Each structure stands twice: as C-alpha cells, then as structure tokens.
Amino acid sequence: MITEVTDFYLYVREALESVISGNMEEYAFDGNLLGLEIGKEITEVYFQFEEEILGNPCLIPTNELYKLVLEWKEIEDRMHRGEDTFPLMIED
C-alpha cells in the first residue's frame, strides 16, 4: 500500500469511488507491486512482480479498502507537515 497509495493516490481513490458510487461496475488497477480487482462489494488485492502474480489474492470489502486509502493519505499528509502522527501510548 505504501507505494501504490503514495504514488497513485488520486488514481486509486477515483477508481474506488467510481465503483462504490455505481458509475463503474468493476475496475482493475496494476501498480508497481500491487494489483487491485475492484468490485462493488469485494476487492481482490494481489502482490505482483514484473507482471507475475505472487501468491493468492487478499480479499477485502471495497468500502473498507476505500477507508484505509483515505486514512493512509491523511496520516501521510500529517507526517509531511511534521505533526505527531503516531503518538506513543502505554497501556497497563
């Protein structure tokens, strides 16, 4: 996710929004190391290297992936602004 969301954030976000909103039925995205088969309910996430899929895909609800992408970008932006993005918390 680091590479794909950082390098292709707008592209990934727009693809997810298009499928979630119903403007597109499904969408396939191939990034540097990650491939996505975005469906209305479920997205397949798979690791790829030089056009070869490595291992089995991970399935995640599309709306959950969308939330993760937005949260990742928000934390990344906060980090670049020098904000404390991951405060240390000690629990008993």
Biopython code that builds the backbone (N, CA, C, O; Angstrom):
import numpy as np
from Bio.PDB.StructureBuilder import StructureBuilder

atoms = [
    (1, "MET", "N", (0.816, -1.198, 0.000)),
    (1, "MET", "CA", (0.000, 0.000, 0.000)),
    (1, "MET", "C", (0.859, 1.261, 0.000)),
    (1, "MET", "O", (0.461, 2.280, -0.564)),
    (2, "ILE", "N", (2.023, 1.203, 0.621)),
    (2, "ILE", "CA", (2.852, 2.400, 0.702)),
    (2, "ILE", "C", (3.112, 2.955, -0.698)),
    (2, "ILE", "O", (2.860, 4.131, -0.961)),
    (3, "THR", "N", (3.608, 2.123, -1.576)),
    (3, "THR", "CA", (3.971, 2.579, -2.911)),
    (3, "THR", "C", (2.756, 3.018, -3.712)),
    (3, "THR", "O", (2.756, 4.092, -4.314)),
    (4, "GLU", "N", (1.724, 2.190, -3.717)),
    (4, "GLU", "CA", (0.581, 2.475, -4.575)),
    (4, "GLU", "C", (-0.207, 3.698, -4.121)),
    (4, "GLU", "O", (-0.558, 4.548, -4.939)),
    (5, "VAL", "N", (-0.485, 3.794, -2.831)),
    (5, "VAL", "CA", (-1.265, 4.942, -2.355)),
    (5, "VAL", "C", (-0.439, 6.214, -2.429)),
    (5, "VAL", "O", (-0.967, 7.275, -2.762)),
    (6, "THR", "N", (0.840, 6.126, -2.127)),
    (6, "THR", "CA", (1.694, 7.308, -2.201)),
    (6, "THR", "C", (1.856, 7.783, -3.642)),
    (6, "THR", "O", (1.728, 8.975, -3.920)),
    (7, "ASP", "N", (2.134, 6.869, -4.548)),
    (7, "ASP", "CA", (2.409, 7.249, -5.944)),
    (7, "ASP", "C", (1.150, 7.466, -6.789)),
    (7, "ASP", "O", (1.148, 8.290, -7.704)),
    (8, "PHE", "N", (0.087, 6.729, -6.482)),
    (8, "PHE", "CA", (-1.100, 6.739, -7.334)),
    (8, "PHE", "C", (-2.374, 7.072, -6.559)),
    (8, "PHE", "O", (-3.449, 6.586, -6.910)),
    (9, "TYR", "N", (-2.272, 7.882, -5.523)),
    (9, "TYR", "CA", (-3.407, 8.140, -4.640)),
    (9, "TYR", "C", (-4.659, 8.586, -5.389)),
    (9, "TYR", "O", (-5.712, 7.967, -5.232)),
    (10, "LEU", "N", (-4.576, 9.626, -6.188)),
    (10, "LEU", "CA", (-5.766, 10.135, -6.876)),
    (10, "LEU", "C", (-6.374, 9.087, -7.799)),
    (10, "LEU", "O", (-7.595, 8.953, -7.883)),
    (11, "TYR", "N", (-5.533, 8.364, -8.474)),
    (11, "TYR", "CA", (-5.984, 7.327, -9.406)),
    (11, "TYR", "C", (-6.724, 6.215, -8.663)),
    (11, "TYR", "O", (-7.809, 5.806, -9.077)),
    (12, "VAL", "N", (-6.138, 5.725, -7.562)),
    (12, "VAL", "CA", (-6.744, 4.651, -6.765)),
    (12, "VAL", "C", (-8.037, 5.143, -6.119)),
    (12, "VAL", "O", (-9.053, 4.448, -6.154)),
    (13, "ARG", "N", (-8.004, 6.329, -5.534)),
    (13, "ARG", "CA", (-9.195, 6.872, -4.884)),
    (13, "ARG", "C", (-10.342, 7.037, -5.879)),
    (13, "ARG", "O", (-11.476, 6.651, -5.592)),
    (14, "GLU", "N", (-10.052, 7.602, -7.036)),
    (14, "GLU", "CA", (-11.092, 7.796, -8.046)),
    (14, "GLU", "C", (-11.656, 6.465, -8.551)),
    (14, "GLU", "O", (-12.858, 6.355, -8.790)),
    (15, "ALA", "N", (-10.806, 5.467, -8.712)),
    (15, "ALA", "CA", (-11.277, 4.149, -9.144)),
    (15, "ALA", "C", (-12.217, 3.547, -8.098)),
    (15, "ALA", "O", (-13.281, 3.029, -8.437)),
    (16, "LEU", "N", (-11.821, 3.618, -6.839)),
    (16, "LEU", "CA", (-12.675, 3.102, -5.765)),
    (16, "LEU", "C", (-13.996, 3.864, -5.709)),
    (16, "LEU", "O", (-15.055, 3.250, -5.584)),
    (17, "GLU", "N", (-13.949, 5.176, -5.798)),
    (17, "GLU", "CA", (-15.169, 5.985, -5.760)),
    (17, "GLU", "C", (-16.092, 5.676, -6.934)),
    (17, "GLU", "O", (-17.310, 5.634, -6.766)),
    (18, "SER", "N", (-15.533, 5.461, -8.110)),
    (18, "SER", "CA", (-16.341, 5.163, -9.291)),
    (18, "SER", "C", (-17.101, 3.847, -9.144)),
    (18, "SER", "O", (-18.262, 3.747, -9.542)),
    (19, "VAL", "N", (-16.445, 2.847, -8.576)),
    (19, "VAL", "CA", (-17.102, 1.555, -8.387)),
    (19, "VAL", "C", (-18.106, 1.624, -7.240)),
    (19, "VAL", "O", (-19.224, 1.123, -7.366)),
    (20, "ILE", "N", (-17.724, 2.232, -6.135)),
    (20, "ILE", "CA", (-18.629, 2.338, -4.983)),
    (20, "ILE", "C", (-19.895, 3.107, -5.346)),
    (20, "ILE", "O", (-20.992, 2.736, -4.927)),
    (21, "SER", "N", (-19.746, 4.172, -6.119)),
    (21, "SER", "CA", (-20.894, 5.003, -6.498)),
    (21, "SER", "C", (-21.769, 4.355, -7.569)),
    (21, "SER", "O", (-22.897, 4.794, -7.794)),
    (22, "GLY", "N", (-21.263, 3.318, -8.228)),
    (22, "GLY", "CA", (-22.018, 2.652, -9.276)),
    (22, "GLY", "C", (-21.758, 3.201, -10.668)),
    (22, "GLY", "O", (-22.371, 2.740, -11.631)),
    (23, "ASN", "N", (-20.863, 4.175, -10.798)),
    (23, "ASN", "CA", (-20.526, 4.711, -12.117)),
    (23, "ASN", "C", (-19.790, 3.691, -12.976)),
    (23, "ASN", "O", (-19.850, 3.742, -14.204)),
    (24, "MET", "N", (-19.091, 2.758, -12.314)),
    (24, "MET", "CA", (-18.419, 1.659, -12.996)),
    (24, "MET", "C", (-18.797, 0.376, -12.264)),
    (24, "MET", "O", (-18.968, 0.380, -11.045)),
    (25, "GLU", "N", (-18.927, -0.716, -13.004)),
    (25, "GLU", "CA", (-19.281, -1.993, -12.385)),
    (25, "GLU", "C", (-18.091, -2.614, -11.662)),
    (25, "GLU", "O", (-18.231, -3.181, -10.578)),
    (26, "GLU", "N", (-16.926, -2.498, -12.277)),
    (26, "GLU", "CA", (-15.687, -3.013, -11.682)),
    (26, "GLU", "C", (-14.519, -2.270, -12.305)),
    (26, "GLU", "O", (-14.669, -1.559, -13.299)),
    (27, "TYR", "N", (-13.344, -2.451, -11.695)),
    (27, "TYR", "CA", (-12.168, -1.757, -12.193)),
    (27, "TYR", "C", (-10.929, -2.566, -11.831)),
    (27, "TYR", "O", (-10.844, -3.105, -10.727)),
    (28, "ALA", "N", (-9.978, -2.655, -12.740)),
    (28, "ALA", "CA", (-8.710, -3.343, -12.490)),
    (28, "ALA", "C", (-7.593, -2.301, -12.493)),
    (28, "ALA", "O", (-7.540, -1.430, -13.361)),
    (29, "PHE", "N", (-6.709, -2.405, -11.512)),
    (29, "PHE", "CA", (-5.593, -1.485, -11.376)),
    (29, "PHE", "C", (-4.325, -2.289, -11.148)),
    (29, "PHE", "O", (-4.285, -3.158, -10.277)),
    (30, "ASP", "N", (-3.300, -2.007, -11.918)),
    (30, "ASP", "CA", (-1.991, -2.618, -11.723)),
    (30, "ASP", "C", (-0.997, -1.523, -11.425)),
    (30, "ASP", "O", (-0.725, -0.675, -12.275)),
    (31, "GLY", "N", (-0.451, -1.534, -10.219)),
    (31, "GLY", "CA", (0.540, -0.556, -9.819)),
    (31, "GLY", "C", (1.934, -1.143, -9.924)),
    (31, "GLY", "O", (2.186, -2.044, -10.724)),
    (32, "ASN", "N", (2.834, -0.623, -9.110)),
    (32, "ASN", "CA", (4.216, -1.102, -9.126)),
    (32, "ASN", "C", (4.349, -2.504, -8.548)),
    (32, "ASN", "O", (4.987, -3.367, -9.150)),
    (33, "LEU", "N", (3.753, -2.731, -7.394)),
    (33, "LEU", "CA", (3.862, -4.022, -6.717)),
    (33, "LEU", "C", (2.517, -4.592, -6.308)),
    (33, "LEU", "O", (2.449, -5.673, -5.724)),
    (34, "LEU", "N", (1.456, -3.878, -6.608)),
    (34, "LEU", "CA", (0.138, -4.252, -6.123)),
    (34, "LEU", "C", (-0.863, -4.207, -7.260)),
    (34, "LEU", "O", (-0.841, -3.290, -8.081)),
    (35, "GLY", "N", (-1.732, -5.190, -7.308)),
    (35, "GLY", "CA", (-2.821, -5.187, -8.273)),
    (35, "GLY", "C", (-4.135, -5.197, -7.526)),
    (35, "GLY", "O", (-4.250, -5.814, -6.467)),
    (36, "LEU", "N", (-5.123, -4.519, -8.072)),
    (36, "LEU", "CA", (-6.452, -4.465, -7.470)),
    (36, "LEU", "C", (-7.485, -4.857, -8.504)),
    (36, "LEU", "O", (-7.447, -4.371, -9.634)),
    (37, "GLU", "N", (-8.403, -5.722, -8.136)),
    (37, "GLU", "CA", (-9.587, -6.032, -8.912)),
    (37, "GLU", "C", (-10.742, -5.512, -8.082)),
    (37, "GLU", "O", (-11.235, -6.210, -7.195)),
    (38, "ILE", "N", (-11.182, -4.282, -8.362)),
    (38, "ILE", "CA", (-12.173, -3.603, -7.535)),
    (38, "ILE", "C", (-13.572, -3.987, -7.994)),
    (38, "ILE", "O", (-13.944, -3.767, -9.146)),
    (39, "GLY", "N", (-14.339, -4.563, -7.077)),
    (39, "GLY", "CA", (-15.736, -4.876, -7.321)),
    (39, "GLY", "C", (-16.599, -4.053, -6.380)),
    (39, "GLY", "O", (-16.090, -3.454, -5.433)),
    (40, "LYS", "N", (-17.882, -4.021, -6.628)),
    (40, "LYS", "CA", (-18.803, -3.217, -5.817)),
    (40, "LYS", "C", (-18.716, -3.590, -4.339)),
    (40, "LYS", "O", (-18.695, -2.707, -3.481)),
    (41, "GLU", "N", (-18.667, -4.870, -4.034)),
    (41, "GLU", "CA", (-18.653, -5.324, -2.638)),
    (41, "GLU", "C", (-17.261, -5.743, -2.160)),
    (41, "GLU", "O", (-16.866, -5.416, -1.040)),
    (42, "ILE", "N", (-16.527, -6.455, -2.991)),
    (42, "ILE", "CA", (-15.236, -7.041, -2.610)),
    (42, "ILE", "C", (-14.154, -6.630, -3.596)),
    (42, "ILE", "O", (-14.386, -6.561, -4.803)),
    (43, "THR", "N", (-12.970, -6.359, -3.062)),
    (43, "THR", "CA", (-11.799, -6.069, -3.887)),
    (43, "THR", "C", (-10.754, -7.144, -3.649)),
    (43, "THR", "O", (-10.478, -7.513, -2.507)),
    (44, "GLU", "N", (-10.176, -7.644, -4.729)),
    (44, "GLU", "CA", (-9.053, -8.575, -4.648)),
    (44, "GLU", "C", (-7.769, -7.763, -4.718)),
    (44, "GLU", "O", (-7.574, -6.966, -5.636)),
    (45, "VAL", "N", (-6.906, -7.971, -3.751)),
    (45, "VAL", "CA", (-5.612, -7.300, -3.706)),
    (45, "VAL", "C", (-4.549, -8.381, -3.872)),
    (45, "VAL", "O", (-4.551, -9.372, -3.142)),
    (46, "TYR", "N", (-3.649, -8.195, -4.823)),
    (46, "TYR", "CA", (-2.618, -9.201, -5.015)),
    (46, "TYR", "C", (-1.256, -8.547, -5.226)),
    (46, "TYR", "O", (-1.141, -7.452, -5.776)),
    (47, "PHE", "N", (-0.238, -9.257, -4.768)),
    (47, "PHE", "CA", (1.143, -8.828, -4.915)),
    (47, "PHE", "C", (1.637, -9.298, -6.270)),
    (47, "PHE", "O", (1.424, -10.449, -6.648)),
    (48, "GLN", "N", (2.289, -8.421, -6.992)),
    (48, "GLN", "CA", (2.808, -8.782, -8.303)),
    (48, "GLN", "C", (4.225, -8.240, -8.451)),
    (48, "GLN", "O", (4.591, -7.221, -7.866)),
    (49, "PHE", "N", (4.998, -8.946, -9.242)),
    (49, "PHE", "CA", (6.357, -8.504, -9.534)),
    (49, "PHE", "C", (6.640, -8.844, -10.984)),
    (49, "PHE", "O", (6.559, -10.003, -11.392)),
    (50, "GLU", "N", (6.975, -7.815, -11.762)),
    (50, "GLU", "CA", (7.263, -7.987, -13.182)),
    (50, "GLU", "C", (6.157, -8.792, -13.872)),
    (50, "GLU", "O", (6.424, -9.797, -14.531)),
    (51, "GLU", "N", (4.919, -8.336, -13.710)),
    (51, "GLU", "CA", (3.733, -8.896, -14.349)),
    (51, "GLU", "C", (3.396, -10.307, -13.890)),
    (51, "GLU", "O", (2.533, -10.945, -14.492)),
    (52, "GLU", "N", (4.036, -10.814, -12.855)),
    (52, "GLU", "CA", (3.719, -12.131, -12.328)),
    (52, "GLU", "C", (3.043, -11.965, -10.973)),
    (52, "GLU", "O", (3.568, -11.288, -10.089)),
    (53, "ILE", "N", (1.875, -12.584, -10.815)),
    (53, "ILE", "CA", (1.168, -12.537, -9.540)),
    (53, "ILE", "C", (1.815, -13.539, -8.603)),
    (53, "ILE", "O", (1.996, -14.705, -8.954)),
    (54, "LEU", "N", (2.161, -13.083, -7.417)),
    (54, "LEU", "CA", (2.822, -13.931, -6.435)),
    (54, "LEU", "C", (1.861, -14.221, -5.289)),
    (54, "LEU", "O", (1.448, -13.308, -4.574)),
    (55, "GLY", "N", (1.512, -15.473, -5.118)),
    (55, "GLY", "CA", (0.623, -15.854, -4.031)),
    (55, "GLY", "C", (-0.839, -15.653, -4.366)),
    (55, "GLY", "O", (-1.196, -15.231, -5.466)),
    (56, "ASN", "N", (-1.667, -15.960, -3.402)),
    (56, "ASN", "CA", (-3.108, -15.820, -3.553)),
    (56, "ASN", "C", (-3.536, -14.397, -3.222)),
    (56, "ASN", "O", (-2.894, -13.726, -2.415)),
    (57, "PRO", "N", (-4.618, -13.935, -3.841)),
    (57, "PRO", "CA", (-5.083, -12.574, -3.542)),
    (57, "PRO", "C", (-5.674, -12.487, -2.139)),
    (57, "PRO", "O", (-6.138, -13.477, -1.573)),
    (58, "CYS", "N", (-5.642, -11.312, -1.615)),
    (58, "CYS", "CA", (-6.278, -10.992, -0.345)),
    (58, "CYS", "C", (-7.618, -10.346, -0.692)),
    (58, "CYS", "O", (-7.679, -9.485, -1.571)),
    (59, "LEU", "N", (-8.680, -10.747, -0.019)),
    (59, "LEU", "CA", (-9.994, -10.170, -0.263)),
    (59, "LEU", "C", (-10.325, -9.193, 0.852)),
    (59, "LEU", "O", (-10.138, -9.493, 2.031)),
    (60, "ILE", "N", (-10.816, -8.026, 0.473)),
    (60, "ILE", "CA", (-11.187, -7.001, 1.438)),
    (60, "ILE", "C", (-12.460, -6.320, 0.939)),
    (60, "ILE", "O", (-12.596, -6.067, -0.258)),
    (61, "PRO", "N", (-13.396, -6.021, 1.849)),
    (61, "PRO", "CA", (-14.564, -5.264, 1.409)),
    (61, "PRO", "C", (-14.125, -3.937, 0.778)),
    (61, "PRO", "O", (-13.281, -3.233, 1.332)),
    (62, "THR", "N", (-14.689, -3.608, -0.353)),
    (62, "THR", "CA", (-14.291, -2.418, -1.102)),
    (62, "THR", "C", (-14.428, -1.153, -0.275)),
    (62, "THR", "O", (-13.562, -0.281, -0.329)),
    (63, "ASN", "N", (-15.505, -1.043, 0.490)),
    (63, "ASN", "CA", (-15.677, 0.164, 1.305)),
    (63, "ASN", "C", (-14.619, 0.260, 2.403)),
    (63, "ASN", "O", (-14.229, 1.366, 2.776)),
    (64, "GLU", "N", (-14.144, -0.872, 2.930)),
    (64, "GLU", "CA", (-13.080, -0.855, 3.930)),
    (64, "GLU", "C", (-11.749, -0.436, 3.306)),
    (64, "GLU", "O", (-10.992, 0.322, 3.912)),
    (65, "LEU", "N", (-11.464, -0.922, 2.109)),
    (65, "LEU", "CA", (-10.246, -0.512, 1.414)),
    (65, "LEU", "C", (-10.274, 0.985, 1.146)),
    (65, "LEU", "O", (-9.264, 1.669, 1.304)),
    (66, "TYR", "N", (-11.424, 1.487, 0.742)),
    (66, "TYR", "CA", (-11.576, 2.925, 0.488)),
    (66, "TYR", "C", (-11.247, 3.724, 1.749)),
    (66, "TYR", "O", (-10.520, 4.715, 1.684)),
    (67, "LYS", "N", (-11.777, 3.299, 2.891)),
    (67, "LYS", "CA", (-11.487, 3.983, 4.159)),
    (67, "LYS", "C", (-9.999, 3.932, 4.487)),
    (67, "LYS", "O", (-9.429, 4.923, 4.944)),
    (68, "LEU", "N", (-9.364, 2.776, 4.257)),
    (68, "LEU", "CA", (-7.929, 2.636, 4.523)),
    (68, "LEU", "C", (-7.096, 3.564, 3.635)),
    (68, "LEU", "O", (-6.131, 4.172, 4.098)),
    (69, "VAL", "N", (-7.472, 3.667, 2.367)),
    (69, "VAL", "CA", (-6.744, 4.544, 1.440)),
    (69, "VAL", "C", (-6.836, 5.994, 1.902)),
    (69, "VAL", "O", (-5.835, 6.711, 1.909)),
    (70, "LEU", "N", (-8.047, 6.428, 2.291)),
    (70, "LEU", "CA", (-8.216, 7.801, 2.770)),
    (70, "LEU", "C", (-7.428, 8.043, 4.058)),
    (70, "LEU", "O", (-6.793, 9.085, 4.218)),
    (71, "GLU", "N", (-7.473, 7.082, 4.965)),
    (71, "GLU", "CA", (-6.751, 7.225, 6.229)),
    (71, "GLU", "C", (-5.235, 7.248, 6.001)),
    (71, "GLU", "O", (-4.517, 8.029, 6.624)),
    (72, "TRP", "N", (-4.765, 6.387, 5.107)),
    (72, "TRP", "CA", (-3.330, 6.354, 4.795)),
    (72, "TRP", "C", (-2.867, 7.720, 4.294)),
    (72, "TRP", "O", (-1.846, 8.243, 4.739)),
    (73, "LYS", "N", (-3.625, 8.287, 3.368)),
    (73, "LYS", "CA", (-3.254, 9.582, 2.791)),
    (73, "LYS", "C", (-3.292, 10.682, 3.847)),
    (73, "LYS", "O", (-2.421, 11.552, 3.869)),
    (74, "GLU", "N", (-4.289, 10.647, 4.718)),
    (74, "GLU", "CA", (-4.391, 11.647, 5.779)),
    (74, "GLU", "C", (-3.184, 11.572, 6.719)),
    (74, "GLU", "O", (-2.613, 12.603, 7.078)),
    (75, "ILE", "N", (-2.801, 10.381, 7.110)),
    (75, "ILE", "CA", (-1.647, 10.218, 8.004)),
    (75, "ILE", "C", (-0.363, 10.627, 7.290)),
    (75, "ILE", "O", (0.503, 11.267, 7.887)),
    (76, "GLU", "N", (-0.237, 10.262, 6.021)),
    (76, "GLU", "CA", (0.941, 10.658, 5.249)),
    (76, "GLU", "C", (1.047, 12.179, 5.171)),
    (76, "GLU", "O", (2.131, 12.734, 5.354)),
    (77, "ASP", "N", (-0.059, 12.852, 4.903)),
    (77, "ASP", "CA", (-0.058, 14.317, 4.833)),
    (77, "ASP", "C", (0.322, 14.925, 6.179)),
    (77, "ASP", "O", (1.098, 15.880, 6.228)),
    (78, "ARG", "N", (-0.211, 14.388, 7.262)),
    (78, "ARG", "CA", (0.131, 14.884, 8.604)),
    (78, "ARG", "C", (1.627, 14.696, 8.885)),
    (78, "ARG", "O", (2.272, 15.573, 9.461)),
    (79, "MET", "N", (2.163, 13.561, 8.479)),
    (79, "MET", "CA", (3.583, 13.277, 8.691)),
    (79, "MET", "C", (4.445, 14.298, 7.946)),
    (79, "MET", "O", (5.426, 14.801, 8.493)),
    (80, "HIS", "N", (4.077, 14.605, 6.692)),
    (80, "HIS", "CA", (4.848, 15.563, 5.896)),
    (80, "HIS", "C", (4.768, 16.984, 6.454)),
    (80, "HIS", "O", (5.662, 17.800, 6.228)),
    (81, "ARG", "N", (3.689, 17.271, 7.183)),
    (81, "ARG", "CA", (3.566, 18.580, 7.836)),
    (81, "ARG", "C", (4.304, 18.612, 9.170)),
    (81, "ARG", "O", (4.353, 19.654, 9.822)),
    (82, "GLY", "N", (4.879, 17.480, 9.584)),
    (82, "GLY", "CA", (5.633, 17.414, 10.828)),
    (82, "GLY", "C", (4.776, 17.186, 12.061)),
    (82, "GLY", "O", (5.253, 17.342, 13.185)),
    (83, "GLU", "N", (3.525, 16.820, 11.865)),
    (83, "GLU", "CA", (2.647, 16.549, 13.003)),
    (83, "GLU", "C", (2.972, 15.192, 13.613)),
    (83, "GLU", "O", (3.537, 14.319, 12.953)),
    (84, "ASP", "N", (2.611, 15.031, 14.865)),
    (84, "ASP", "CA", (2.808, 13.764, 15.567)),
    (84, "ASP", "C", (1.740, 12.792, 15.091)),
    (84, "ASP", "O", (0.598, 12.846, 15.548)),
    (85, "THR", "N", (2.106, 11.904, 14.174)),
    (85, "THR", "CA", (1.120, 11.020, 13.564)),
    (85, "THR", "C", (0.884, 9.743, 14.345)),
    (85, "THR", "O", (-0.205, 9.174, 14.276)),
    (86, "PHE", "N", (1.864, 9.288, 15.074)),
    (86, "PHE", "CA", (1.741, 8.046, 15.821)),
    (86, "PHE", "C", (2.214, 8.267, 17.256)),
    (86, "PHE", "O", (3.316, 7.851, 17.616)),
    (87, "PRO", "N", (1.396, 8.917, 18.073)),
    (87, "PRO", "CA", (1.828, 9.173, 19.461)),
    (87, "PRO", "C", (1.984, 7.861, 20.219)),
    (87, "PRO", "O", (1.220, 6.916, 20.028)),
    (88, "LEU", "N", (2.978, 7.829, 21.072)),
    (88, "LEU", "CA", (3.241, 6.672, 21.905)),
    (88, "LEU", "C", (2.165, 6.552, 22.966)),
    (88, "LEU", "O", (1.884, 7.511, 23.686)),
    (89, "MET", "N", (1.565, 5.383, 23.062)),
    (89, "MET", "CA", (0.546, 5.147, 24.081)),
    (89, "MET", "C", (0.961, 3.918, 24.882)),
    (89, "MET", "O", (1.231, 2.858, 24.318)),
    (90, "ILE", "N", (1.009, 4.071, 26.182)),
    (90, "ILE", "CA", (1.361, 2.952, 27.055)),
    (90, "ILE", "C", (0.108, 2.536, 27.799)),
    (90, "ILE", "O", (-0.536, 3.349, 28.462)),
    (91, "GLU", "N", (-0.230, 1.262, 27.684)),
    (91, "GLU", "CA", (-1.392, 0.734, 28.361)),
    (91, "GLU", "C", (-0.949, -0.161, 29.502)),
    (91, "GLU", "O", (0.120, -0.768, 29.444)),
    (92, "ASP", "N", (-1.766, -0.244, 30.536)),
    (92, "ASP", "CA", (-1.457, -1.139, 31.677)),
    (92, "ASP", "C", (-1.577, -2.580, 31.260)),
    (92, "ASP", "O", (-1.358, -3.478, 32.072)),
]
sb = StructureBuilder()
sb.init_structure("model")
sb.init_model(0)
sb.init_chain("A")
sb.init_seg("    ")
for serial, (resi, resn, name, xyz) in enumerate(atoms, 1):
    if name == "N":
        sb.init_residue(resn, " ", resi, " ")
    sb.init_atom(name, np.array(xyz, "f"), 0.0, 1.0, " ", f" {name:<3s}", serial, name[0])
structure = sb.get_structure()
